[in-house]
Amino acid sequence: MFEHFFQCPHCWEEISMLLDPSVSNQKYIEDCEICCNPIELTISFHSQELVGFSVNDID
């Protein structure tokens, strides 16, 4: 697990999230820890390295 920082697409605050590199392709929804709005995360790892990370608002 490692910490990754990014900007919330709703409130634009910088937030952090722990990412698990043991699963190479991930897509899930979590709430922003600041504004509580849902964020869709798409994450990709290759050989335990983060190669793709995107966040989208759910509206």
C-alpha positions as CSV (number, residue, x, y, z in Angstrom):
1,M,0.0,0.0,0.0
2,F,1.2,3.5,-0.7
3,E,-0.3,7.0,-0.3
4,H,-1.4,8.9,-3.4
5,F,-2.4,12.6,-3.4
6,F,-4.9,14.0,-5.9
7,Q,-7.4,16.8,-6.3
8,C,-11.2,16.2,-5.7
9,P,-13.2,17.0,-8.9
10,H,-16.0,18.5,-6.7
11,C,-14.3,20.7,-4.1
12,W,-10.8,20.9,-5.7
13,E,-9.2,20.2,-2.3
14,E,-6.1,17.9,-2.3
15,I,-6.9,14.6,-0.7
16,S,-4.9,11.4,-0.3
17,M,-5.8,7.8,-0.6
18,L,-4.0,4.5,0.1
19,L,-3.7,2.5,-3.0
20,D,-3.1,-1.3,-3.2
21,P,-0.8,-2.3,-6.0
22,S,-1.6,-6.1,-5.6
23,V,-4.6,-5.6,-8.0
24,S,-3.4,-4.4,-11.4
25,N,-6.7,-2.8,-12.7
26,Q,-9.2,-1.2,-10.3
27,K,-12.3,0.9,-10.7
28,Y,-14.5,1.9,-7.8
29,I,-16.4,4.8,-6.2
30,E,-15.4,6.5,-2.9
31,D,-16.6,9.6,-1.2
32,C,-14.3,12.6,-0.9
33,E,-13.1,12.9,2.7
34,I,-13.6,16.7,2.6
35,C,-16.9,17.3,0.7
36,C,-18.4,13.8,0.9
37,N,-19.3,13.8,-2.8
38,P,-18.8,10.5,-4.8
39,I,-15.6,10.1,-6.9
40,E,-15.1,7.4,-9.5
41,L,-11.5,6.2,-9.4
42,T,-9.8,4.2,-12.1
43,I,-6.3,2.9,-11.2
44,S,-3.8,0.8,-13.1
45,F,-0.6,-0.8,-11.8
46,H,2.1,-2.7,-13.8
47,S,4.9,-4.5,-11.8
48,Q,3.7,-2.8,-8.6
49,E,4.2,0.6,-10.2
50,L,1.3,3.1,-10.6
51,V,0.9,3.6,-14.4
52,G,-2.7,5.1,-14.6
53,F,-4.8,7.1,-12.2
54,S,-7.9,9.1,-13.0
55,V,-10.8,10.6,-11.0
56,N,-14.2,11.6,-12.2
57,D,-17.1,13.2,-10.5
58,I,-20.4,11.2,-10.4
59,D,-23.2,13.6,-11.6
